[in-house]
Amino acid sequence: MGVLDGIRVLDLTRFLAGPWCGAILADMGAEVIRIDRPGGEEDRKLGPLVPGEGDSVMFINPGRNKKGITLNLRSEKGKEIFRRLVRISDVVLENFPSGIKEELGLDYETLSKVNPRIICASVTGFGRRGPYSRKVAFDPVAQAMSGIMSYNGFPDNPPTRASFPAIDVCAALYTTIGIVLALYHREKTGEGQEVDISLLDTAVAFVANHGAPAAHILFGEERGRLGNYSWYNFSNLVRTKDGWIYLSGVSDPIFKRLLKVIGKEELIDELKGDMNRFEKREMINEMIEEWSKNKTTEEALRELEASRIPCGKFNTIPEMMKDPQVMERDMLVYVEYDAGKVPISGNPVKLSKTPPEVKRRAPRVGENNREIYCGLLGMKEEELDELKREGII
């Protein structure tokens, strides 16, 4: 039994941020019902398709553990069926921009009249308020607007986005936290509420936590691109005889141990202080690479780890998939498809009493229509057939 067993979530989200939130909740035991328009949504086709399935490799990870139904929310009959589902559910998860959700009757003000205990979680590009609330966005748009891209990448290159969807994934985490907090509030008060998460808010929080706005106000600093160096300390990706490793010499005690490993202990006084080392990062990098270029990756890591220097091997994706730590922590879970066993993400949240589980693959379009409509809502088979003929489901 999962920690969220008994919680029902209606998932209307597309692409990654909202769907990944739904997957996290489902991993923790919630009954998450993915609602597609009849025929399926466009996020099922983003990227290469899993052979024999019709859904993309980008869809199967955030689609796992969910049930799948179809429903035309632009029809009056579809809206009424949705309201019936809302009456017996706990959470509505959606990512429609302001304006569209009100038009469809999916806003909290409308749904709370149907079920005062309902929690409406919205994860959108810009949130429910503000001059951009009706605009749409994806992860890279938030990266660009937040300033992240202004100091990501190498000095001679144009502004560069992170190639992995960091903003989407973290927005999913914030949405999950918001839902769990709202459920806890409801336990105490009996009332639902709205959870409002945006991609831009998430990205700006990244930048602020990195100190960039504060540094701009206090010191007039406008960050540039440093490549693989870190700000305000020495950290970098360095070459070995047969590959690359990343190491972090942050703080005087760690850097002192690093100098001892590379045989430069005489520079301890000259290189005291993280800001000092940040300013002298090129000189330090040359010293370290002079040491590392004559060692294999395994040899370099062994010496650094023996002195407790934070470090790690640069992995390609195939190498990461075979990493013993990744395997031990069950961070890739293999799910059976017609094409064979396909890896999707394990859940990073490890609970000792109620651990998350991946129990089922992503649902096909409308796979659970009969279970939900006939079983949960008590419709008759003839009603279901009529809804299909009318294009409602």
C-alpha positions as a Markdown table, in Angstrom:
| # | Residue | x | y | z |
|---|---|---|---|---|
| 1 | Met | 0.0 | 0.0 | 0.0 |
| 2 | Gly | 1.4 | 3.4 | -1.0 |
| 3 | Val | 1.4 | 6.5 | 1.2 |
| 4 | Leu | -1.2 | 8.1 | -1.1 |
| 5 | Asp | -3.4 | 5.1 | -1.4 |
| 6 | Gly | -7.0 | 6.2 | -1.6 |
| 7 | Ile | -6.2 | 9.6 | -3.3 |
| 8 | Arg | -7.7 | 9.9 | -6.8 |
| 9 | Val | -6.1 | 12.4 | -9.3 |
| 10 | Leu | -7.6 | 13.5 | -12.6 |
| 11 | Asp | -4.6 | 14.2 | -14.8 |
| 12 | Leu | -5.3 | 16.6 | -17.7 |
| 13 | Thr | -1.7 | 17.6 | -18.3 |
| 14 | Arg | 0.5 | 17.2 | -21.4 |
| 15 | Phe | 4.2 | 16.9 | -22.2 |
| 16 | Leu | 6.4 | 16.7 | -19.1 |
| 17 | Ala | 6.0 | 19.0 | -16.0 |
| 18 | Gly | 2.4 | 18.0 | -15.2 |
| 19 | Pro | 2.6 | 14.4 | -16.3 |
| 20 | Trp | 5.8 | 13.8 | -14.2 |
| 21 | Cys | 4.0 | 15.2 | -11.2 |
| 22 | Gly | 1.2 | 12.8 | -11.9 |
| 23 | Ala | 3.7 | 9.9 | -12.2 |
| 24 | Ile | 5.3 | 10.7 | -8.8 |
| 25 | Leu | 1.8 | 10.7 | -7.2 |
| 26 | Ala | 1.0 | 7.4 | -8.9 |
| 27 | Asp | 4.3 | 5.9 | -7.8 |
| 28 | Met | 3.3 | 6.8 | -4.2 |
| 29 | Gly | 0.0 | 4.9 | -4.5 |
| 30 | Ala | -2.5 | 7.5 | -5.8 |
| 31 | Glu | -5.0 | 6.4 | -8.4 |
| 32 | Val | -4.0 | 8.8 | -11.3 |
| 33 | Ile | -6.4 | 8.8 | -14.3 |
| 34 | Arg | -4.8 | 10.3 | -17.4 |
| 35 | Ile | -7.5 | 11.9 | -19.6 |
| 36 | Asp | -6.9 | 12.2 | -23.3 |
| 37 | Arg | -9.1 | 13.7 | -25.9 |
| 38 | Pro | -10.6 | 11.0 | -28.1 |
| 39 | Gly | -7.9 | 9.6 | -30.4 |
| 40 | Gly | -5.1 | 10.7 | -28.0 |
| 41 | Glu | -3.0 | 13.8 | -27.2 |
| 42 | Glu | -0.1 | 15.2 | -29.1 |
| 43 | Asp | 2.5 | 14.5 | -26.4 |
| 44 | Arg | 2.1 | 10.8 | -27.1 |
| 45 | Lys | 3.9 | 11.4 | -30.4 |
| 46 | Leu | 6.8 | 13.6 | -29.3 |
| 47 | Gly | 10.1 | 11.8 | -30.2 |
| 48 | Pro | 10.7 | 8.4 | -31.6 |
| 49 | Leu | 7.9 | 5.9 | -31.1 |
| 50 | Val | 8.3 | 2.6 | -29.1 |
| 51 | Pro | 8.1 | -0.1 | -31.8 |
| 52 | Gly | 4.7 | -1.7 | -31.9 |
| 53 | Glu | 3.2 | 0.7 | -29.4 |
| 54 | Gly | 2.4 | 4.0 | -31.1 |
| 55 | Asp | 3.5 | 6.1 | -28.1 |
| 56 | Ser | 6.9 | 7.9 | -27.9 |
| 57 | Val | 9.8 | 7.2 | -25.6 |
| 58 | Met | 9.1 | 10.6 | -24.1 |
| 59 | Phe | 5.6 | 9.6 | -23.1 |
| 60 | Ile | 6.2 | 6.2 | -21.5 |
| 61 | Asn | 8.1 | 7.5 | -18.4 |
| 62 | Pro | 5.6 | 10.1 | -17.1 |
| 63 | Gly | 2.7 | 7.9 | -18.3 |
| 64 | Arg | 3.6 | 4.9 | -16.0 |
| 65 | Asn | 1.3 | 3.7 | -13.2 |
| 66 | Lys | -1.6 | 5.7 | -14.6 |
| 67 | Lys | -5.0 | 4.6 | -15.9 |
| 68 | Gly | -6.1 | 6.1 | -19.2 |
| 69 | Ile | -9.5 | 7.3 | -20.4 |
| 70 | Thr | -10.7 | 9.5 | -23.2 |
| 71 | Leu | -13.1 | 12.4 | -22.9 |
| 72 | Asn | -14.0 | 15.4 | -25.1 |
| 73 | Leu | -14.0 | 18.3 | -22.6 |
| 74 | Arg | -15.2 | 20.8 | -25.2 |
| 75 | Ser | -18.6 | 19.1 | -25.4 |
| 76 | Glu | -21.3 | 19.8 | -22.8 |
| 77 | Lys | -21.8 | 16.1 | -22.3 |
| 78 | Gly | -18.0 | 15.7 | -21.7 |
| 79 | Lys | -18.0 | 18.5 | -19.2 |
| 80 | Glu | -20.8 | 16.9 | -17.3 |
| 81 | Ile | -19.1 | 13.6 | -17.2 |
| 82 | Phe | -15.9 | 15.3 | -16.0 |
| 83 | Arg | -17.9 | 17.0 | -13.2 |
| 84 | Arg | -19.1 | 13.6 | -12.1 |
| 85 | Leu | -15.5 | 12.5 | -11.8 |
| 86 | Val | -14.6 | 15.6 | -9.9 |
| 87 | Arg | -17.2 | 14.8 | -7.2 |
| 88 | Ile | -15.5 | 11.6 | -6.3 |
| 89 | Ser | -11.9 | 12.7 | -6.8 |
| 90 | Asp | -9.3 | 14.6 | -4.7 |
| 91 | Val | -7.1 | 16.4 | -7.1 |
| 92 | Val | -7.4 | 17.9 | -10.6 |
| 93 | Leu | -4.0 | 18.3 | -12.3 |
| 94 | Glu | -4.0 | 20.5 | -15.4 |
| 95 | Asn | -1.7 | 22.8 | -17.5 |
| 96 | Phe | -4.1 | 25.0 | -19.4 |
| 97 | Pro | -3.2 | 28.7 | -19.5 |
| 98 | Ser | -5.6 | 31.2 | -17.9 |
| 99 | Gly | -8.6 | 31.8 | -20.2 |
| 100 | Ile | -8.7 | 28.3 | -21.6 |
| 101 | Lys | -9.3 | 26.7 | -18.2 |
| 102 | Glu | -12.1 | 29.1 | -17.4 |
| 103 | Glu | -13.6 | 28.5 | -20.9 |
| 104 | Leu | -13.6 | 24.7 | -20.2 |
| 105 | Gly | -14.8 | 25.1 | -16.6 |
| 106 | Leu | -11.6 | 23.7 | -15.2 |
| 107 | Asp | -10.7 | 26.6 | -12.9 |
| 108 | Tyr | -10.7 | 26.2 | -9.2 |
| 109 | Glu | -13.6 | 28.6 | -8.7 |
| 110 | Thr | -15.9 | 26.4 | -10.9 |
| 111 | Leu | -14.7 | 23.0 | -9.7 |
| 112 | Ser | -14.8 | 23.9 | -6.0 |
| 113 | Lys | -18.6 | 24.4 | -6.3 |
| 114 | Val | -18.8 | 20.8 | -7.6 |
| 115 | Asn | -16.6 | 19.5 | -4.8 |
| 116 | Pro | -15.5 | 21.9 | -2.0 |
| 117 | Arg | -12.7 | 19.4 | -1.0 |
| 118 | Ile | -11.1 | 19.3 | -4.5 |
| 119 | Ile | -7.5 | 20.5 | -4.9 |
| 120 | Cys | -6.8 | 22.0 | -8.3 |
| 121 | Ala | -3.2 | 22.0 | -9.2 |
| 122 | Ser | -2.1 | 24.1 | -12.2 |
| 123 | Val | 1.4 | 23.9 | -13.7 |
| 124 | Thr | 1.7 | 26.4 | -16.6 |
| 125 | Gly | 4.3 | 28.5 | -18.3 |
| 126 | Phe | 3.6 | 31.7 | -16.3 |
| 127 | Gly | 1.1 | 31.0 | -13.6 |
| 128 | Arg | -2.5 | 32.1 | -12.9 |
| 129 | Arg | -1.7 | 35.8 | -12.4 |
| 130 | Gly | 0.4 | 38.4 | -14.2 |
| 131 | Pro | 0.7 | 39.9 | -17.6 |
| 132 | Tyr | 1.8 | 36.6 | -19.2 |
| 133 | Ser | -0.8 | 34.4 | -17.6 |
| 134 | Arg | -2.5 | 33.7 | -21.0 |
| 135 | Lys | 0.7 | 32.9 | -22.8 |
| 136 | Val | 2.1 | 29.4 | -23.3 |
| 137 | Ala | 5.7 | 28.2 | -22.8 |
| 138 | Phe | 7.9 | 25.2 | -22.6 |
| 139 | Asp | 11.0 | 24.5 | -20.5 |
| 140 | Pro | 13.6 | 26.3 | -22.8 |
| 141 | Val | 11.4 | 29.4 | -22.9 |
| 142 | Ala | 11.6 | 29.7 | -19.1 |
| 143 | Gln | 15.3 | 29.1 | -19.2 |
| 144 | Ala | 15.7 | 32.0 | -21.7 |
| 145 | Met | 13.4 | 34.4 | -19.8 |
| 146 | Ser | 14.9 | 33.6 | -16.3 |
| 147 | Gly | 18.5 | 34.5 | -17.2 |
| 148 | Ile | 19.7 | 30.9 | -16.9 |
| 149 | Met | 20.8 | 30.8 | -20.5 |
| 150 | Ser | 22.8 | 34.1 | -20.1 |
| 151 | Tyr | 25.4 | 32.3 | -18.0 |
| 152 | Asn | 25.1 | 28.7 | -19.2 |
| 153 | Gly | 27.6 | 27.4 | -21.8 |
| 154 | Phe | 31.1 | 28.4 | -22.9 |
| 155 | Pro | 32.4 | 32.0 | -23.2 |
| 156 | Asp | 32.7 | 32.1 | -27.0 |
| 157 | Asn | 29.4 | 30.4 | -27.7 |
| 158 | Pro | 25.9 | 32.0 | -27.9 |
| 159 | Pro | 23.5 | 31.7 | -24.9 |
| 160 | Thr | 22.9 | 28.0 | -24.3 |
| 161 | Arg | 20.1 | 26.1 | -22.7 |
| 162 | Ala | 20.5 | 23.1 | -20.6 |
| 163 | Ser | 19.7 | 20.2 | -22.9 |
| 164 | Phe | 17.8 | 18.2 | -20.3 |
| 165 | Pro | 14.4 | 19.5 | -19.1 |
| 166 | Ala | 15.5 | 20.7 | -15.6 |
| 167 | Ile | 12.7 | 23.3 | -15.3 |
| 168 | Asp | 10.0 | 20.9 | -16.3 |
| 169 | Val | 11.2 | 18.3 | -13.8 |
| 170 | Cys | 11.6 | 20.7 | -10.9 |
| 171 | Ala | 8.2 | 22.4 | -11.6 |
| 172 | Ala | 6.8 | 18.8 | -11.4 |
| 173 | Leu | 8.4 | 18.5 | -8.0 |
| 174 | Tyr | 7.1 | 21.8 | -6.8 |
| 175 | Thr | 3.6 | 20.9 | -8.0 |
| 176 | Thr | 3.9 | 17.5 | -6.1 |
| 177 | Ile | 4.9 | 19.3 | -2.9 |
| 178 | Gly | 2.1 | 21.8 | -3.3 |
| 179 | Ile | -0.5 | 19.0 | -3.8 |
| 180 | Val | 0.8 | 17.1 | -0.7 |
| 181 | Leu | 0.7 | 20.3 | 1.4 |
| 182 | Ala | -2.8 | 21.0 | 0.2 |
| 183 | Leu | -3.9 | 17.5 | 1.1 |
| 184 | Tyr | -2.4 | 18.0 | 4.6 |
| 185 | His | -4.3 | 21.3 | 4.9 |
| 186 | Arg | -7.5 | 19.5 | 3.8 |
| 187 | Glu | -6.9 | 16.8 | 6.5 |
| 188 | Lys | -7.0 | 19.6 | 9.1 |
| 189 | Thr | -9.7 | 21.8 | 7.7 |
| 190 | Gly | -11.8 | 19.8 | 5.2 |
| 191 | Glu | -11.3 | 22.4 | 2.5 |
| 192 | Gly | -9.6 | 22.1 | -0.8 |
| 193 | Gln | -7.5 | 24.9 | -2.5 |
| 194 | Glu | -5.6 | 25.9 | -5.6 |
| 195 | Val | -2.0 | 25.0 | -6.3 |
| 196 | Asp | -0.4 | 27.4 | -8.8 |
| 197 | Ile | 3.0 | 26.5 | -10.2 |
| 198 | Ser | 4.8 | 28.1 | -13.2 |
| 199 | Leu | 7.8 | 27.2 | -15.2 |
| 200 | Leu | 9.1 | 30.8 | -15.1 |
| 201 | Asp | 8.8 | 30.9 | -11.3 |
| 202 | Thr | 10.7 | 27.7 | -11.1 |
| 203 | Ala | 13.5 | 28.9 | -13.3 |
| 204 | Val | 13.8 | 32.3 | -11.4 |
| 205 | Ala | 14.0 | 30.3 | -8.2 |
| 206 | Phe | 16.9 | 28.4 | -9.6 |
| 207 | Val | 18.7 | 31.7 | -10.5 |
| 208 | Ala | 18.0 | 33.3 | -7.2 |
| 209 | Asn | 19.2 | 30.3 | -5.2 |
| 210 | His | 22.4 | 30.5 | -7.3 |
| 211 | Gly | 22.9 | 34.0 | -5.9 |
| 212 | Ala | 22.9 | 35.8 | -9.3 |
| 213 | Pro | 20.3 | 38.5 | -8.6 |
| 214 | Ala | 21.9 | 39.3 | -5.2 |
| 215 | Ala | 25.3 | 39.5 | -6.8 |
| 216 | His | 24.0 | 41.9 | -9.4 |
| 217 | Ile | 22.5 | 44.2 | -6.8 |
| 218 | Leu | 25.4 | 44.1 | -4.3 |
| 219 | Phe | 28.3 | 44.1 | -6.7 |
| 220 | Gly | 27.0 | 45.1 | -10.1 |
| 221 | Glu | 27.9 | 41.6 | -11.4 |
| 222 | Glu | 26.3 | 40.4 | -14.6 |
| 223 | Arg | 27.3 | 36.8 | -15.0 |
| 224 | Gly | 28.9 | 35.5 | -18.1 |
| 225 | Arg | 29.4 | 32.0 | -19.4 |
| 226 | Leu | 32.1 | 29.9 | -17.7 |
| 227 | Gly | 31.8 | 26.5 | -19.4 |
| 228 | Asn | 32.2 | 23.8 | -16.8 |
| 229 | Tyr | 33.7 | 26.0 | -14.1 |
| 230 | Ser | 31.6 | 26.8 | -11.1 |
| 231 | Trp | 31.0 | 30.3 | -9.7 |
| 232 | Tyr | 32.9 | 31.5 | -6.6 |
| 233 | Asn | 35.0 | 28.4 | -6.2 |
| 234 | Phe | 37.2 | 26.0 | -8.2 |
| 235 | Ser | 35.3 | 23.1 | -9.8 |
| 236 | Asn | 35.8 | 21.8 | -13.3 |
| 237 | Leu | 35.7 | 18.9 | -15.8 |
| 238 | Val | 39.3 | 17.7 | -16.3 |
| 239 | Arg | 40.9 | 15.3 | -18.7 |
| 240 | Thr | 42.5 | 12.0 | -17.8 |
| 241 | Lys | 44.5 | 9.6 | -19.9 |
| 242 | Asp | 41.4 | 7.9 | -21.1 |
| 243 | Gly | 38.4 | 10.1 | -20.4 |
| 244 | Trp | 37.1 | 12.9 | -18.1 |
| 245 | Ile | 36.3 | 13.4 | -14.5 |
| 246 | Tyr | 34.5 | 16.2 | -12.7 |
| 247 | Leu | 35.9 | 17.4 | -9.4 |
| 248 | Ser | 35.0 | 20.1 | -6.8 |
| 249 | Gly | 37.7 | 21.7 | -4.7 |
| 250 | Val | 35.1 | 23.8 | -2.7 |
| 251 | Ser | 36.2 | 25.1 | 0.8 |
| 252 | Asp | 39.7 | 25.4 | 2.2 |
| 253 | Pro | 39.8 | 21.9 | 3.9 |
| 254 | Ile | 38.8 | 20.1 | 0.6 |
| 255 | Phe | 41.1 | 22.2 | -1.5 |
| 256 | Lys | 44.0 | 21.6 | 0.8 |
| 257 | Arg | 43.5 | 17.8 | 0.4 |
| 258 | Leu | 43.3 | 18.3 | -3.3 |
| 259 | Leu | 46.6 | 20.1 | -3.4 |
| 260 | Lys | 48.2 | 17.3 | -1.4 |
| 261 | Val | 46.9 | 14.7 | -3.9 |
| 262 | Ile | 48.4 | 16.5 | -6.9 |
| 263 | Gly | 51.6 | 17.3 | -5.1 |
| 264 | Lys | 51.3 | 21.1 | -4.8 |
| 265 | Glu | 51.0 | 21.5 | -1.0 |
| 266 | Glu | 53.4 | 24.5 | -1.1 |
| 267 | Leu | 50.6 | 26.5 | -2.6 |
| 268 | Ile | 48.2 | 26.1 | 0.3 |
| 269 | Asp | 48.6 | 29.7 | 1.6 |
| 270 | Glu | 48.7 | 31.3 | -1.9 |
| 271 | Leu | 45.4 | 29.6 | -2.8 |
| 272 | Lys | 43.4 | 30.1 | 0.3 |
| 273 | Gly | 39.8 | 31.2 | -0.1 |
| 274 | Asp | 37.1 | 30.1 | -2.6 |
| 275 | Met | 36.8 | 33.5 | -4.2 |
| 276 | Asn | 40.6 | 33.7 | -4.6 |
| 277 | Arg | 40.6 | 30.3 | -6.2 |
| 278 | Phe | 37.7 | 31.3 | -8.5 |
| 279 | Glu | 39.8 | 34.2 | -9.8 |
| 280 | Lys | 42.8 | 31.9 | -10.3 |
| 281 | Arg | 40.8 | 29.0 | -11.8 |
| 282 | Glu | 42.7 | 28.9 | -15.1 |
| 283 | Met | 46.0 | 28.5 | -13.3 |
| 284 | Ile | 44.6 | 25.8 | -10.9 |
| 285 | Asn | 43.0 | 24.0 | -13.8 |
| 286 | Glu | 46.4 | 23.7 | -15.6 |
| 287 | Met | 48.0 | 22.3 | -12.5 |
| 288 | Ile | 45.3 | 19.7 | -12.0 |
| 289 | Glu | 45.3 | 18.6 | -15.7 |
| 290 | Glu | 49.1 | 18.3 | -15.6 |
| 291 | Trp | 48.5 | 15.7 | -12.8 |
| 292 | Ser | 45.4 | 14.0 | -14.3 |
| 293 | Lys | 46.6 | 13.7 | -17.9 |
| 294 | Asn | 49.1 | 11.0 | -16.9 |
| 295 | Lys | 46.5 | 8.9 | -15.0 |
| 296 | Thr | 43.6 | 6.8 | -16.1 |
| 297 | Thr | 40.2 | 7.8 | -15.0 |
| 298 | Glu | 40.1 | 4.9 | -12.5 |
| 299 | Glu | 43.5 | 5.9 | -11.1 |
| 300 | Ala | 42.6 | 9.5 | -10.7 |
| 301 | Leu | 39.3 | 8.7 | -9.0 |
| 302 | Arg | 40.9 | 6.3 | -6.7 |
| 303 | Glu | 43.4 | 8.9 | -5.4 |
| 304 | Leu | 40.8 | 11.7 | -5.2 |
| 305 | Glu | 38.2 | 9.5 | -3.4 |
| 306 | Ala | 40.9 | 8.3 | -0.9 |
| 307 | Ser | 41.3 | 11.9 | 0.1 |
| 308 | Arg | 37.5 | 12.5 | 0.1 |
| 309 | Ile | 37.5 | 15.0 | -2.8 |
| 310 | Pro | 34.0 | 15.3 | -4.4 |
| 311 | Cys | 34.5 | 13.8 | -7.8 |
| 312 | Gly | 32.9 | 11.6 | -10.4 |
| 313 | Lys | 33.5 | 10.0 | -13.8 |
| 314 | Phe | 32.1 | 11.5 | -16.9 |
| 315 | Asn | 29.6 | 8.9 | -18.2 |
| 316 | Thr | 27.9 | 8.5 | -21.6 |
| 317 | Ile | 24.2 | 7.4 | -21.4 |
| 318 | Pro | 25.1 | 3.7 | -22.0 |
| 319 | Glu | 27.8 | 4.0 | -19.3 |
| 320 | Met | 25.4 | 5.6 | -16.8 |
| 321 | Met | 22.9 | 2.8 | -17.5 |
| 322 | Lys | 25.5 | 0.2 | -16.3 |
| 323 | Asp | 26.7 | 2.3 | -13.3 |
| 324 | Pro | 26.6 | 0.1 | -10.2 |
| 325 | Gln | 25.2 | 2.9 | -8.0 |
| 326 | Val | 22.4 | 3.7 | -10.5 |
| 327 | Met | 21.6 | 0.0 | -10.6 |
| 328 | Glu | 21.7 | -0.5 | -6.8 |
| 329 | Arg | 19.3 | 2.5 | -6.3 |
| 330 | Asp | 16.8 | 1.1 | -8.9 |
| 331 | Met | 17.0 | 4.4 | -10.8 |
| 332 | Leu | 16.2 | 2.7 | -14.1 |
| 333 | Val | 13.2 | 0.4 | -14.0 |
| 334 | Tyr | 12.6 | -1.9 | -17.0 |
| 335 | Val | 9.0 | -2.2 | -18.2 |
| 336 | Glu | 7.7 | -4.8 | -20.6 |
| 337 | Tyr | 6.6 | -3.6 | -24.0 |
| 338 | Asp | 6.0 | -5.4 | -27.3 |
| 339 | Ala | 9.5 | -4.3 | -28.3 |
| 340 | Gly | 11.0 | -5.8 | -25.2 |
| 341 | Lys | 12.0 | -4.4 | -21.8 |
| 342 | Val | 12.4 | -0.6 | -21.9 |
| 343 | Pro | 14.0 | 1.5 | -19.2 |
| 344 | Ile | 12.1 | 4.3 | -17.5 |
| 345 | Ser | 13.0 | 6.4 | -14.5 |
| 346 | Gly | 12.9 | 5.0 | -11.0 |
| 347 | Asn | 11.6 | 7.3 | -8.3 |
| 348 | Pro | 14.3 | 9.3 | -6.5 |
| 349 | Val | 12.2 | 9.5 | -3.4 |
| 350 | Lys | 13.1 | 6.6 | -1.2 |
| 351 | Leu | 10.7 | 5.9 | 1.7 |
| 352 | Ser | 11.5 | 3.1 | 4.2 |
| 353 | Lys | 7.9 | 2.2 | 5.2 |
| 354 | Thr | 5.9 | 3.1 | 2.0 |
| 355 | Pro | 8.4 | 3.0 | -0.9 |
| 356 | Pro | 7.3 | 4.1 | -4.4 |
| 357 | Glu | 6.6 | 1.4 | -7.0 |
| 358 | Val | 6.4 | 1.2 | -10.7 |
| 359 | Lys | 3.5 | -1.3 | -11.2 |
| 360 | Arg | 2.2 | -0.7 | -14.7 |
| 361 | Arg | 3.3 | 0.7 | -18.0 |
| 362 | Ala | 1.8 | 3.9 | -19.5 |
| 363 | Pro | -1.8 | 3.3 | -20.6 |
| 364 | Arg | -2.8 | 3.2 | -24.2 |
| 365 | Val | -5.4 | 5.7 | -25.4 |
| 366 | Gly | -8.7 | 5.0 | -23.6 |
| 367 | Glu | -7.4 | 1.8 | -22.1 |
| 368 | Asn | -9.4 | 2.1 | -18.9 |
| 369 | Asn | -12.6 | 3.7 | -20.3 |
| 370 | Arg | -14.8 | 0.7 | -19.4 |
| 371 | Glu | -13.2 | 0.4 | -15.9 |
| 372 | Ile | -13.7 | 4.1 | -15.0 |
| 373 | Tyr | -17.0 | 4.8 | -16.8 |
| 374 | Cys | -18.8 | 1.6 | -16.1 |
| 375 | Gly | -17.1 | 0.6 | -12.8 |
| 376 | Leu | -16.5 | 4.0 | -11.1 |
| 377 | Leu | -19.4 | 6.0 | -12.6 |
| 378 | Gly | -21.8 | 3.1 | -13.0 |
| 379 | Met | -22.6 | 3.6 | -16.7 |
| 380 | Lys | -24.1 | 0.9 | -18.7 |
| 381 | Glu | -22.4 | -0.7 | -21.7 |
| 382 | Glu | -25.0 | 0.9 | -24.0 |
| 383 | Glu | -24.2 | 4.3 | -22.6 |
| 384 | Leu | -20.5 | 3.8 | -23.2 |
| 385 | Asp | -21.1 | 2.7 | -26.8 |
| 386 | Glu | -23.3 | 5.8 | -27.4 |
| 387 | Leu | -20.6 | 8.0 | -26.0 |
| 388 | Lys | -18.1 | 6.5 | -28.5 |
| 389 | Arg | -20.5 | 7.0 | -31.4 |
| 390 | Glu | -20.9 | 10.7 | -30.4 |
| 391 | Gly | -17.2 | 11.3 | -30.1 |
| 392 | Ile | -17.4 | 12.1 | -26.4 |
| 393 | Ile | -14.9 | 9.4 | -25.4 |
